[in-house]
Amino acid sequence: MNYQQVNEIDTITFMDGALFKAAKDGDTEVLFKEYKGGLDQLVDGQQNTALHVYSAAGGRKVITKFVRLFHRFVPRTRLKREVSISYLEQLLESCSSLLLQANAQGEIPLHVAARHGHADIVKFLIKRSKEQRHGDLELEQMVRMRNKDQNTALHMAAENGHLHVSLILLKEDPSLLSSVNAGGETPLYLAARSRRDDLVSGILNSTTEPGALVGPRGRTILHAAVLAEARGTVKIISERKKHLIKEGDEDGRTPLHYAAHHGYTWVAIALLENDTSAAYLTDKERGMSPLHMAAWQGHTYLMKCIIDYCPGCIGIVDKRGWNFLHFTVVTLRPGEFYRCFLNKSKIPDLSKFTESLLDIKDVDGITPLHVSRYGSIAFKTSEYPLGFLSSIWDENSSLNSEKKKKIDEVLKEIGDIEVAGIPVHDNFRVNIEKNDASSSKAKETLERVRETRLLVAILIATVTFTAAFTIPGGFKSETGTAILSSNSAFQVFVITNSFSFVFSLSAVFIHYFVVYRREFDELNLLDMADLLTVIAMTTMVIAFSTGLYAVLAASSSSLAVAACFIGITFFLIVILTLRIQISPWIAFPTQNFISCHKVLELTSMHEGVRGHVINNLIRMCNDLEYLMVHTSDYLLGMVSPCEFLQAVMNSGVKLFRLEVQSEPVQFMSWLRRTLKNSSRIIHKCFQVLIKFS
């Protein structure tokens, strides 16, 4: 028994399951047998008529037979939609008003067919509209009708990537390309934003209307493609409409500005390959160039690409007088900053230009070096080659309270900025009080550590000095020489004890000398003192063991060997302590590591991101000897384990460091699935180091 609900006011009948299926499949026998009223009153819950439903479905499912070339040529079946023109004609003959009847979203059947890409239905609806009494007027009315979002049928076809349908509609009314919806978007703008390369190319071939190229807020279709990180679409548009590369929106930002801010490296390269002059353009609000915007987001590789294409843009300053280094010293780690822009041995030409920019003052007299000394973002000299900062620093680079206050104001101002919904780098959102407190606490901690290490060095020097004059075995009374001087173990004792004394005394001297050095040399010198102290400890243990062996070997060789083994346990304890407390990769050069969050900076957060992550990971690993990856739940959920480790396996990486930030149980489950899914991993000749943080 069919269910019918009759609205007493509008006399609307809602479709039940049988009527809806008949309308969708084009079953006229069931439809007209079960329902005797006017078809304009038969709707579903969204006010869709039978013509809406059929336009969305695209016809009745038809089973077709075909033979696969694999699996022993077993015949398979495939379902296909087949449009019934006779069914459409019967619907409109029964109720011609269905052609322009809108549903709850204000969509007529043409909208629905265009959205789903059913070209045959679109052709029929257009043809039927022409056959009406006022054919031309009715056709014009139908193709230009808008839904509640002010989208025409062409908008819906373009946004969903249906090229054939779009060309059919354009043939009937070319002016549709310039129509805008409620968001100020043209059909071509929607196609570009939706990454529809073939559709954008096809429409550009059929039109030259300037109005079709614009979008909301003064943006163009190239802006839309860039913001969607549609590299192929960007390439098509920039080649055919080259003038759009330098076209700014209402804020004066070109597509290259947005590519730089979002970190879309390959998109930026596609733009620069067609017109490098865009790198010299600045926006209206702050006078920022694309290089500035890449710098304030910390996109290192993108900055280098812009500089490679346009070396002359390095010296551009914004309205405040900041060059790109003012931003770079905030967003990059010191080691990365040095390696990418100041390493004279690897990039001599670039380092000359960038080093000269370190002293360029802004309108308040602040240089990049001033910014680099500020708070928690201050340069850490231990990450630079010894003496590097000494060679570039001068007395004018010191920070007074006025400059600190000004830098804090500027950083806070920049930290509140968002471009296209993406905020600037987190390093700009700093708190000066927190920085000062952290800095004071760090200095106090450093002083306590220095005092402790100085005490250790003095103790070692005292012990070894005493051992030198109370040597094992004693002296000959006649000559005053050592009795065991010809003993090999005794000779090792003398040499290692001497080394221990010299190294520990050198460490004491450095601790004394560091008081008179400037702040940026202090950490380097203390690191050297620590190294000397560790060597002194090692040689002292060796001297202790060999001294006992020399004394005991003659009377009890087993006791002498046991004493040596007891001394060796010191090294076992050291190794165990390092494995537990200290990162086992501390000896590897940090400039050869790349963190996975840097790979993600070159991607966007929409569909297709997994491929971008893997491709960028392989590309960025090709020149690395070591790979450091910080995993997270987000990364593990976005890239499959098999793809991730195979990307590493196919690169030139020799050592793979994996620092796990997720729960150990969750990570081990992830790793277990990886090993199960990819047995090839065991054939890769690299070491995997795992640390749970």
C-alpha positions in Angstrom: 0.0 0.0 0.0 1.5 3.3 -1.1 2.0 6.1 1.4 0.7 9.5 0.5 0.8 12.6 2.6 -1.4 15.4 1.2 -0.7 19.0 2.2 -4.0 20.7 2.5 -2.7 24.0 1.4 -0.3 23.2 -1.4 -1.7 19.8 -2.3 1.8 18.4 -2.6 2.3 14.6 -2.7 5.6 13.2 -1.4 7.1 10.2 -3.2 7.2 6.9 -1.5 9.9 4.3 -2.2 8.2 2.8 -5.3 7.5 6.2 -6.9 11.0 7.5 -6.2 12.6 4.3 -7.8 10.3 4.6 -10.8 11.2 8.3 -11.2 14.9 7.5 -10.9 14.9 4.6 -13.3 12.5 6.1 -15.9 9.8 3.5 -15.3 6.8 5.2 -16.8 4.6 2.2 -16.3 4.9 2.2 -12.5 5.0 6.0 -12.3 1.8 6.8 -14.2 0.0 3.7 -12.8 0.7 4.5 -9.2 0.3 8.3 -9.4 -2.7 9.9 -11.2 -2.2 13.6 -10.1 -0.2 16.4 -11.7 3.6 15.7 -11.8 4.4 19.2 -10.7 2.9 18.2 -7.3 4.8 15.0 -6.9 8.1 15.7 -5.1 10.5 14.2 -2.6 11.6 15.8 0.7 13.8 18.4 -1.0 11.0 19.4 -3.4 12.7 17.5 -6.3 10.2 16.5 -9.0 10.5 13.3 -11.1 12.5 15.3 -13.7 14.9 16.4 -11.0 15.4 12.9 -9.7 16.0 11.5 -13.2 18.4 14.3 -14.1 20.4 13.4 -11.0 20.4 9.7 -11.7 21.3 10.0 -15.3 19.1 7.2 -16.6 18.4 3.6 -15.8 21.1 1.1 -14.9 21.8 -1.3 -17.7 24.0 -4.4 -17.4 26.7 -4.8 -20.0 28.9 -7.8 -20.6 32.6 -7.7 -21.1 35.6 -10.0 -20.8 38.6 -9.2 -18.6 42.0 -10.0 -19.9 43.1 -11.4 -16.5 41.8 -13.9 -14.0 41.5 -16.6 -16.7 39.2 -14.5 -18.9 36.3 -14.8 -16.6 33.3 -12.8 -17.9 32.4 -9.9 -15.6 29.4 -7.6 -15.6 29.4 -3.8 -15.4 26.6 -1.4 -14.7 25.9 1.5 -17.0 23.4 4.4 -17.0 21.4 4.8 -20.2 19.3 7.9 -20.8 15.7 7.3 -22.0 14.7 10.3 -24.2 11.2 8.9 -24.5 10.7 8.9 -20.7 11.8 12.6 -20.6 9.4 13.5 -23.4 6.5 11.7 -21.6 7.3 13.7 -18.4 7.3 17.1 -20.2 4.3 16.2 -22.3 2.4 15.3 -19.1 3.5 18.5 -17.3 5.6 21.1 -19.3 6.1 23.3 -16.2 8.6 20.7 -14.9 11.2 22.3 -17.2 11.5 25.4 -15.0 10.2 24.1 -11.7 12.8 24.7 -8.8 13.5 22.5 -5.8 14.2 23.6 -2.2 17.7 24.9 -3.3 16.2 26.8 -6.1 17.6 24.4 -8.7 15.8 23.5 -11.9 16.4 20.1 -13.6 19.1 21.8 -15.8 21.1 22.7 -12.7 20.9 19.1 -11.5 21.9 17.5 -14.8 24.8 19.9 -15.2 26.1 19.2 -11.7 26.1 15.5 -12.3 27.6 15.8 -15.8 24.7 14.2 -17.8 25.3 15.7 -21.2 22.5 13.9 -23.0 19.9 15.2 -20.5 21.3 18.7 -20.8 21.0 18.6 -24.6 17.5 17.3 -24.4 16.4 20.0 -21.9 17.9 22.7 -24.1 16.3 21.3 -27.2 12.9 21.1 -25.5 13.2 24.7 -24.3 13.8 25.8 -27.9 10.6 24.0 -29.0 8.4 26.1 -26.6 6.2 28.9 -28.0 8.8 31.5 -27.1 11.8 29.3 -27.6 14.6 31.8 -27.5 13.3 33.7 -24.5 12.6 30.5 -22.6 16.0 29.0 -23.4 17.7 32.2 -22.3 15.6 32.2 -19.1 16.5 28.5 -18.4 20.3 28.6 -18.9 20.5 31.9 -16.9 18.4 30.7 -14.0 20.1 30.7 -10.6 19.7 28.7 -7.5 19.8 30.2 -4.0 23.6 30.6 -4.1 23.1 32.5 -7.4 24.8 29.7 -9.4 23.9 29.0 -13.0 24.0 25.6 -14.5 27.4 26.5 -16.0 28.7 27.3 -12.5 27.7 23.8 -11.3 29.1 22.0 -14.4 32.4 23.9 -14.1 32.8 23.4 -10.4 32.3 19.6 -10.8 34.7 19.4 -13.8 32.2 18.5 -16.6 33.9 19.8 -19.7 31.3 18.5 -22.2 28.4 19.9 -20.4 30.1 23.3 -19.9 30.9 23.6 -23.6 27.2 22.7 -24.5 26.0 25.5 -22.2 28.6 28.0 -23.5 27.5 27.3 -27.0 24.0 28.4 -26.1 25.0 31.5 -24.1 28.7 32.6 -24.1 27.9 35.4 -21.7 27.4 32.9 -18.9 31.2 32.9 -18.4 31.0 36.4 -17.0 28.2 35.7 -14.6 29.1 35.7 -10.9 27.4 33.9 -8.1 26.7 35.1 -4.5 30.4 34.7 -3.7 31.5 36.8 -6.7 32.8 33.7 -8.5 32.6 33.1 -12.2 32.3 29.5 -13.6 36.0 29.6 -14.7 37.0 30.7 -11.2 35.2 27.7 -9.7 36.9 25.4 -12.2 40.3 26.7 -11.4 39.7 26.4 -7.7 38.5 22.8 -8.1 41.7 21.8 -9.9 40.0 20.9 -13.2 42.9 21.2 -15.6 41.1 19.9 -18.7 38.0 22.1 -18.1 40.1 25.3 -17.6 42.0 24.5 -20.7 38.9 23.8 -22.7 37.1 27.0 -21.6 40.2 29.2 -22.2 40.2 27.9 -25.7 36.6 29.0 -26.3 36.6 32.5 -24.7 38.6 35.6 -24.4 36.2 37.6 -22.2 38.1 39.5 -19.4 35.1 39.2 -17.1 35.4 35.4 -17.0 38.9 35.6 -15.4 38.0 37.5 -12.2 36.8 36.4 -8.8 36.0 37.8 -5.4 38.1 40.4 -3.6 39.8 41.3 -6.9 41.4 37.9 -7.3 41.7 36.2 -10.7 41.4 32.6 -11.8 45.2 32.3 -11.3 44.8 33.3 -7.7 42.1 30.5 -7.3 44.4 27.9 -8.8 47.3 28.9 -6.7 45.3 28.8 -3.4 44.1 25.3 -4.4 47.7 24.3 -5.1 46.6 23.2 -8.5 50.0 23.0 -10.2 48.7 21.8 -13.6 46.0 24.5 -13.6 48.5 27.2 -12.7 50.8 26.1 -15.5 47.9 26.2 -18.1 46.7 29.6 -17.0 50.1 31.2 -16.6 51.1 30.1 -20.1 47.9 31.3 -21.9 47.1 34.3 -19.7 50.6 35.4 -18.8 49.4 38.9 -17.7 47.5 37.4 -14.8 50.8 36.5 -13.1 51.4 40.1 -12.2 47.7 40.8 -11.5 47.2 41.8 -7.8 44.0 41.4 -5.8 42.4 44.3 -3.8 45.3 43.9 -1.3 47.9 44.1 -4.1 49.0 40.5 -3.7 49.8 38.5 -6.8 49.4 34.8 -7.1 53.1 34.5 -6.3 52.5 36.2 -3.0 50.0 33.5 -2.0 52.2 30.7 -3.3 55.1 32.0 -1.2 52.9 32.4 2.0 51.4 29.0 1.7 54.7 27.3 0.8 53.6 25.9 -2.5 57.0 25.5 -4.0 56.2 23.9 -7.3 53.3 26.3 -7.9 55.7 29.2 -7.4 58.2 27.7 -9.8 55.5 27.3 -12.4 54.8 31.0 -12.1 58.4 32.1 -12.1 59.2 30.0 -15.2 56.7 32.2 -17.1 57.4 35.6 -15.6 60.1 36.4 -13.1 59.1 40.0 -12.7 56.3 39.0 -10.3 59.0 38.5 -7.6 59.6 42.2 -7.5 56.0 43.3 -6.9 54.9 44.3 -3.4 51.5 44.3 -1.7 49.6 47.4 -0.7 49.3 46.9 3.0 52.9 46.3 4.1 55.0 46.5 0.9 55.8 42.8 1.1 57.4 41.0 -1.8 56.9 37.2 -2.3 60.3 36.7 -0.9 59.3 38.4 2.3 56.2 36.2 2.6 58.2 33.0 2.1 60.6 34.3 4.8 58.0 35.1 7.4 56.7 31.6 7.0 60.1 30.0 7.1 59.8 28.3 3.7 63.5 27.7 3.1 63.4 25.9 -0.2 60.9 28.3 -1.6 63.1 31.3 -0.6 66.1 29.7 -2.4 64.0 29.1 -5.5 62.8 32.7 -5.7 66.4 33.9 -5.2 67.6 31.6 -7.9 65.1 32.9 -10.4 65.3 36.6 -9.3 68.6 37.4 -7.5 67.8 41.1 -7.7 64.8 40.7 -5.3 67.1 40.0 -2.3 67.5 43.6 -1.4 63.7 44.6 -1.5 62.5 46.1 1.8 58.9 46.5 3.0 57.3 49.7 4.2 59.0 49.3 7.6 62.4 48.8 6.0 62.7 45.1 6.7 64.5 42.9 4.2 63.8 39.2 4.0 66.5 38.4 6.6 64.7 40.3 9.3 62.0 37.7 8.9 64.2 34.7 8.3 66.2 35.1 11.5 62.8 34.7 13.3 61.5 31.7 11.5 64.5 29.5 10.8 66.7 27.7 13.3 70.2 29.2 13.5 71.9 26.2 11.9 69.5 26.1 9.0 69.8 29.9 8.6 73.6 29.7 8.3 73.6 26.7 6.0 71.1 28.2 3.6 72.2 31.8 3.4 75.6 32.4 5.0 77.7 29.3 4.3 80.6 30.8 2.3 82.2 27.5 1.4 79.0 26.1 -0.3 77.2 29.3 -1.5 79.9 31.9 -1.8 78.0 34.3 -4.1 74.7 34.2 -2.2 76.5 34.5 1.2 78.1 37.8 0.1 74.8 39.4 -0.6 73.0 38.0 2.5 75.9 38.9 4.8 75.7 42.5 3.6 72.0 42.6 4.4 72.6 41.7 8.1 73.5 45.2 8.9 70.7 47.0 6.9 68.6 49.1 9.3 64.9 49.6 9.1 63.1 52.9 9.9 63.8 52.3 13.6 67.4 51.4 13.2 66.9 47.7 13.7 68.9 45.3 11.7 68.4 41.5 11.2 71.2 41.0 13.7 69.2 42.9 16.3 66.2 40.7 15.7 68.4 37.6 15.9 69.4 38.5 19.4 65.9 38.8 20.7 64.4 36.6 23.4 63.7 33.0 22.8 64.5 33.3 19.1 68.0 34.4 19.8 70.9 32.9 17.8 72.5 30.0 19.7 76.2 30.2 18.9 76.7 26.4 19.4 74.8 25.9 16.2 77.4 27.9 14.2 80.9 27.3 13.1 83.4 28.4 15.7 84.1 32.1 15.4 81.4 32.8 12.8 79.4 35.3 14.9 82.6 36.9 16.0 83.4 37.8 12.4 80.0 39.5 11.7 79.2 41.0 15.1 80.2 44.5 16.1 79.4 46.9 19.0 76.5 48.5 17.1 74.6 45.2 17.1 74.0 45.2 20.8 70.4 45.5 22.0 69.2 48.2 24.3 65.8 48.3 26.1 64.3 50.6 23.5 65.2 48.3 20.6 64.0 45.3 22.5 60.6 47.0 23.1 60.3 48.0 19.4 61.2 44.5 18.2 58.6 43.0 20.6 55.9 45.3 19.2 56.7 44.5 15.6 56.8 40.7 16.2 53.5 40.9 18.0 52.0 42.9 15.2 53.2 40.4 12.6 52.1 37.5 14.7 48.4 38.6 14.5 48.5 38.6 10.7 46.6 36.1 8.6 46.8 35.7 4.8 44.0 33.7 3.1 43.2 32.2 6.5 46.8 31.0 7.2 48.6 32.8 10.1 52.3 33.6 9.9 55.0 31.5 11.6 54.5 30.7 15.3 57.8 32.3 16.2 56.2 35.7 15.7 53.7 35.1 18.5 56.2 35.5 21.3 55.9 37.1 24.7 58.7 39.4 25.8 58.2 38.8 29.5 58.3 35.1 28.9 61.4 35.5 26.8 63.2 37.6 29.5 62.2 35.1 32.2 63.4 32.2 30.1 66.6 34.0 29.3 67.3 34.7 33.0 66.5 31.2 34.0 68.7 29.8 31.3 71.6 32.0 32.5 71.2 30.8 36.1 71.1 27.2 35.0 74.2 27.7 32.8 76.1 29.3 35.7 75.2 26.4 38.0 76.3 23.8 35.4 79.5 25.7 34.7 80.4 25.7 38.4 79.8 22.0 38.7 81.9 21.2 35.6 84.7 23.5 36.9 84.7 21.6 40.2 84.9 18.2 38.3 87.8 19.5 36.2 89.7 20.8 39.3 89.2 17.5 41.0 90.6 15.5 38.1 93.6 17.8 37.8 94.3 17.4 41.6 94.1 13.6 41.5 96.3 13.2 38.4 98.8 15.7 39.8 99.0 13.7 43.0 99.3 10.4 41.1 102.3 11.7 39.1 104.4 11.9 42.3 103.1 8.9 44.1 103.6 6.5 41.2 102.8 2.8 41.5 105.7 0.6 42.6 107.7 3.5 44.2 111.2 4.8 43.4 114.7 3.4 43.4 116.5 4.8 46.4 119.8 5.2 44.6 118.7 7.0 41.5 115.2 8.2 42.4 113.8 6.7 39.2 110.6 4.6 39.0 111.1 1.0 39.8 108.5 -0.1 37.1 109.7 2.3 34.4 110.4 -0.6 32.0 106.9 -2.1 32.5 104.5 -1.6 29.6 101.5 -1.1 31.8 103.3 1.5 33.8 104.3 3.3 30.7 100.6 3.5 29.6 99.8 4.8 33.2 102.3 7.6 32.9 101.1 8.7 29.4 97.3 8.6 30.2 97.8 10.2 33.6 99.7 13.0 31.9 96.9 13.4 29.3 94.3 13.5 32.0 96.2 16.2 33.9 96.8 18.4 30.8 93.2 18.1 29.6 91.6 18.8 32.9 93.9 21.8 33.6 93.0 23.1 30.1 89.3 22.8 31.0 89.9 24.8 34.2 91.7 27.5 32.2 88.8 27.7 29.7 86.3 28.1 32.6 88.5 30.9 33.9 88.9 32.5 30.5 85.3 32.4 29.5 84.4 35.1 32.1 86.2 37.7 30.0 84.7 36.6 26.7 81.6 38.0 25.0 78.3 36.2 25.3 78.2 34.7 21.9 81.6 32.9 22.4 80.7 31.5 25.8 78.8 28.4 24.7 81.4 27.4 22.2 84.2 27.6 24.8 82.1 25.8 27.4 81.5 23.0 24.9 85.2 22.7 24.4 85.8 22.6 28.1 83.2 19.8 28.5 84.9 17.8 25.8 88.3 18.2 27.4 86.9 17.1 30.8 85.3 14.0 29.3 88.7 13.1 27.7 90.4 13.7 31.0 87.9 11.3 32.8 88.6 8.6 30.2 92.4 8.8 30.4 92.2 8.9 34.2 90.3 5.7 34.3 92.8 4.1 31.9 95.6 5.4 34.1 94.0 3.9 37.2 93.5 0.5 35.6 97.0 0.3 34.1 98.6 1.5 37.3 96.9 -1.3 39.3 97.9 -3.8 36.7 101.5 -2.8 36.8 101.7 -3.2 40.5 99.7 -6.5 40.8 100.8 -8.3 37.6 104.0 -9.7 39.1 102.4 -11.2 42.2 98.9 -12.1 41.0 98.1 -11.8 37.3 94.4 -12.8 37.8 93.9 -10.1 40.3 95.5 -7.6 38.0 93.2 -8.6 35.1 90.2 -8.4 37.5 91.2 -4.9 38.5 91.4 -3.9 34.8 87.9 -5.3 34.1 86.5 -3.4 37.0 88.0 -0.2 35.5 86.4 -1.0 32.1 83.0 -1.1 33.7 83.2 2.7 33.8 82.9 2.7 30.0 79.9 0.3 30.1 78.1 2.7 32.5 78.9 5.6 30.2 77.5 3.8 27.2 74.4 2.8 29.1 73.8 6.3 30.4 74.2 7.8 26.9 71.6 5.3 25.5 69.1 6.2 28.2 69.6 9.9 28.8 71.2 11.4 25.7 70.1 11.2 22.1 72.4 8.6 20.4 72.5 10.8 17.2 74.1 13.8 18.8 77.4 13.2 16.9 75.7 13.4 13.5 75.8 16.8 11.7 72.4 18.5 12.2 72.5 20.1 8.8 72.1 16.6 7.2 68.8 16.0 8.9 65.4 17.0 7.7 62.3 16.9 9.8 59.1 15.6 8.4 57.2 18.8 9.4 59.4 20.6 6.8 58.1 18.2 4.2 54.6 19.0 5.1 55.3 22.7 4.7 55.5 22.0 0.9 52.1 20.5 0.8 48.5 21.6 1.2 45.7 20.2 3.3 43.3 19.1 0.7 42.7 16.1 -1.5 45.8 14.5 -2.9 48.1 15.5 -0.1 49.5 12.0 0.5 51.1 11.9 -2.9 52.6 15.3 -2.3 54.1 14.2 1.0 55.7 11.1 -0.5 57.0 12.9 -3.6 58.5 15.8 -1.6 60.0 13.3 0.9 61.8 11.4 -1.9 63.0 14.6 -3.5 64.3 16.1 -0.3 66.0 12.9 0.8 68.0 12.5 -2.4 70.9 14.7 -1.2 70.8 13.6 2.5 73.0 11.0 4.2 70.9 11.0 7.3 67.1 11.3 7.7 65.5 12.5 11.0 61.7 12.1 11.2 59.5 13.3 14.0 56.4 11.2 13.7 53.0 12.2 15.0 49.5 10.8 15.1 48.7 13.2 12.3 51.5 12.1 10.0 50.9 8.4 10.7 47.2 8.8 9.8 48.0 10.7 6.6 50.7 8.6 5.0 50.5 4.8 4.9 53.5 3.0 6.6 54.4 1.1 3.5 54.5 4.2 1.3 56.4 6.2 3.9 59.2 3.7 4.5 59.5 2.8 0.9 60.1 6.4 0.1 63.0 6.4 2.5 64.1 3.1 1.1 64.3 4.4 -2.4 66.3 7.5 -1.4 70.0 7.9 -0.7 69.5 7.8 3.0 72.1 5.8 4.9 70.9 6.4 8.5 67.2 6.7 9.3 66.5 8.3 12.6 62.9 8.0 13.8 61.9 10.0 16.8 58.4 8.9 17.9 56.1 11.5 19.5 53.1 9.3 19.5 52.3 6.6 22.1 54.8 3.6 22.0 52.0 1.1 21.7 50.4 2.9 18.8 53.7 3.3 17.0 54.7 -0.3 17.4 51.3 -1.3 15.9 52.1 1.0 13.0 55.6 -0.5 12.6 54.2 -4.0 12.8 51.8 -3.3 10.0 54.6 -1.8 7.9 56.9 -4.8 8.2 54.0 -7.1 7.4 53.0 -5.2 4.3 56.5 -4.6 2.9 59.0 -7.4 3.3 61.4 -5.4 1.1 62.3 -3.2 4.0 64.6 -5.8 5.5 66.8 -5.6 2.3 67.5 -1.9 2.8 71.1 -1.4 4.1 70.4 1.4 6.6 70.1 1.5 10.3 66.8 2.5 12.0 67.2 4.2 15.3 64.0 4.6 17.3 63.5 6.9 20.3 60.3 7.5 22.2 60.0 11.1 23.4 
